[in-house]
Every structure is written in structure tokens, then in C-alpha cells.
């Protein structure tokens, strides 16, 4: 049986395809000892060489101990070589996930950082996947959640090829992503799982995280709790305006906001918090004065456009 390179599991040294496909010529010579051929690891004169690694021929067991002994002039389809090289591209050094040399990425072309947004229904969170040490990416990768106190967690596994990107967090982090490269682009689209639930995610590559900037930012301080909040407004036409609210004091955010206008009042509802802001916008469009109400309590909040 023949299979594509690196399609089977690697051995405990992280090497792919060390067995099967073709016998591998070695420098070991075979010498006659007591009428039987034996390996001689130190090359000596002679044309009889040892082949290791078994072959696609089902008559030979696929074991490291399977050997063939032939003259170096023999030519058969099941004889060949296994080529090894030193990996110089840090992106090929994944965390416990060996990769095929044919799927290397160029740091100059792709950068070292992947970033994207995950829509969880009531929240939209920005995440960044980056090296723990950008000077030495082989030390491992981490995931950073910008809208959750910019929290960072180390990834157990990470690999990036020209066709697929994969990462997996520790058991306590509980995240997994596997995405395929979009044709002709520097992005991967796939499934991001957290706590066992799947969400669509598109990750783009670069030297830094370049998220879509909001078209407007509004900021206010809730007078009673002294909590600073901001609104991020993303305008993609009147029919597709998207608003997110962030709690800057407690460094949490990405909550979706439902906007409506009732009797001349602007109402901004935040379903996850079961709260809403209600007020009016001045003629200049630079200030919104009103009240934030939540859990039966109400406090004044004046938003100013930044």
C-alpha cells in the first residue's frame, strides 16, 4: 500500500514515514558470518548493502526489523531513499505536532500572528494566536483574548502549513481550531471549538493583529458605579450597523447591542446584561445624554464621541 507523505501518524521521535512505502538503502554493508548475512554498521568494502524500513509489498512485514540485502547495482520499484533535513523555518516547529517539510510557510509572506473574531451569539470576541516569544517561535504558541482582560493561555499544540492551520489549548483552556486555507488568500476558515461547542472562525495571518477598526467610538462613565464603558460602532450601511459595548474598567467586552428609536429616544439594549441605555443624541452628533438601567437600578451615563 502507498500513501501520501505525512498522512500517517509519526513515530515517537516525530518522524513521518520511517516505515513502509519503499525499502531504504543504508550505508550498512552485509557480510557473511557462518554462512549467514549480517549487518555491519561500519561501512566496509563491498557492494552488498542493507535495506531497512520495509516496503509496500504485503509479503514483507512493516517493521523496523525487516531487512533486505542486495547488491548496490540492483534496481527495483520497492527500493529507494528517505530524505532528512534540518528545519530552519520556526513555523515548522509545532508544539507536539510534527509537520511535513512540504508544507512550510514563509515568515516574510505570512508573518507570525493569526487573528480573527468569533461570534458566540450575544458576544463577538477578538482572538490572537501568536508565538510566546516572537524572537524564538519554536518555544510555542499562545492564544490571547483581547475582549477578556487581554488574557493569555498557552497552546498545547500548534501547526501551520500552506493548506491547514491547527491549534489546541490545554485541558483547562479547552479550545480547538482546525481551518483550511482560503484559496488565494492569507487566511484560514474553519471550526473553533470551546467547551465542546463549535463556532465559525476565519483567521488571517500577518506580523501583527490588524482588526477591522470601528467607524465610531463612544465612551461614558456610569456616575454611580464609576464604571467606564465604550461603544464600538461598525457601519456597513444603514441596514447592517453593528454595535458592541465594552466594560473598560473591568476589561471585558464584545457584548452585542440592539439599537432602536422609540418616540425620539435612542435605546441601546444589551441582552446578556439584561440592561439598556436610553437617551437622546445632540444635534452635532457628538454627545448622547441618558440613563443606564439594570436590575432595577438606574444611573446617569453621558456618552461622548471620541
Secondary structure as GFF3:
##gff-version 3
##sequence-region A 1 306
A	DSSP	beta_strand	23	33	.	.	.	ID=ss1
A	DSSP	beta_strand	36	40	.	.	.	ID=ss2
A	DSSP	beta_strand	48	52	.	.	.	ID=ss3
A	DSSP	beta_strand	67	71	.	.	.	ID=ss4
A	DSSP	beta_strand	79	80	.	.	.	ID=ss5
A	DSSP	three_ten_helix	90	92	.	.	.	ID=ss6
A	DSSP	three_ten_helix	101	103	.	.	.	ID=ss7
A	DSSP	alpha_helix	107	110	.	.	.	ID=ss8
A	DSSP	beta_strand	113	119	.	.	.	ID=ss9
A	DSSP	beta_strand	124	131	.	.	.	ID=ss10
A	DSSP	three_ten_helix	137	139	.	.	.	ID=ss11
A	DSSP	beta_strand	141	145	.	.	.	ID=ss12
A	DSSP	beta_strand	151	160	.	.	.	ID=ss13
A	DSSP	beta_strand	164	169	.	.	.	ID=ss14
A	DSSP	beta_strand	175	181	.	.	.	ID=ss15
A	DSSP	beta_strand	187	194	.	.	.	ID=ss16
A	DSSP	beta_strand	197	206	.	.	.	ID=ss17
A	DSSP	beta_strand	216	222	.	.	.	ID=ss18
A	DSSP	beta_strand	227	234	.	.	.	ID=ss19
A	DSSP	three_ten_helix	238	240	.	.	.	ID=ss20
A	DSSP	beta_strand	242	247	.	.	.	ID=ss21
A	DSSP	beta_strand	252	262	.	.	.	ID=ss22
A	DSSP	beta_strand	265	270	.	.	.	ID=ss23
A	DSSP	three_ten_helix	271	273	.	.	.	ID=ss24
A	DSSP	beta_strand	275	281	.	.	.	ID=ss25
A	DSSP	beta_strand	287	294	.	.	.	ID=ss26
A	DSSP	beta_strand	297	305	.	.	.	ID=ss27
###
